């Protein structure tokens, strides 16, 4: 029987779990199957296509625990869709006429890989499913076990994706400092734009973490540094509908009373309307290899700034984005525990030749299991009926409707 060989890759955007997940997988295999060779493909599927790999040496195994201290990915990321041949050709990853799935499959076979771990979001793991299906149809036995990574926490049917808890906590820390800009000038509007293309979970969770962080503050009566200055006055998510005129009236009253307004905005809030508006005006909207709008070219926070600054009579307005700061952090204690559980199951499943994505399955009582690839998809909406979200909105004093 041929010896098994493990490969891993990280793909998509960063999240505060990638380094720890890589370190955890190396540690777990070193504990339960120390004789297995391990490699990592550099920069996700790009490394598979270009035969760019890292051999995990004994020295790297011994020091793998240090990876839990860091953010980012120790093996690099990229966004590559193996079923988008034109994009792969354009980027020089395959030659004209080549099928990227076949190139990747042949590379894995040539490298002797029998287990592949993909650490990423829905795009990464559905691409892994495409690859596994192609290999299976062509007589090559590969077990693929993914780990769900995304700060958006929007992977169906997984209750909690890796890195999202950390991103919320770090985003709250970011804004605790940035919010002090309210004291820099009278009548200031500060907008905190938080990541979240189609799901508002991270924005809502960041707001909750910020409220928890600042609720115990003590202030000196009479100064501008007070509870009002540290409050959130409005929160806007992709799943929420709101009346612009009514919100402007509500927020203008706050501006008149306190001299400042603070808004938390998901980068996907109102995105469809903004894109439609721009396309109607003849603008070409840039999209990635997966067909997603390149959200950093839209600047939803700037749109909210333009809408509200004039309506509120703001003398100074600014948009601050916590996304890159938050997603690049090392995993916190909550995520480290979640990562360990998913890593242990991923290794067990791989050694037992069970493919899928590890996670707490909302379709099966939130049991931690290896979920079948066909059930994995992105875009899970945030549940606005969550009791903790109702508490957040009550704290803000804002009414909302589901979009």
Secondary structure, 3 states (H helix, E strand, C coil): CCCCEEEEEECCCCCCCHHHHHHHHHHHHHHHCCCCEEEEECCCHHHHHHCCEEECCHHHHHCHHHHHHCCCCCCCCCCCCCCCHHHHHHCCCCCCCCCHHHHHHHHHHHCCCCEEEEEECHHHHHHHHHHHHHHHHCCCCCEEEEEEECCCCCCECECCCECHHHHHHHHHHHHHHHHHHHHCCCCEEEEEEECCCCCCHHHHHHHHHHHHHHCCCCCCCCCCCCCCCCCCCEEECCCEECCHHHHHHHHHHHHHHHCEEEEEEECCCCHHHHHHHHHHCCCCCCECCCCCECHHHCCHHHHHHHHHHHHHCCCEEEEEECHHHHHCCCCCHHHHHHHHHHHHHHHHHHHCCCCEEEEEEHHHCCEEEEECHHHCECCCCCCCCCHHHHHHHHHHCCCCEEC
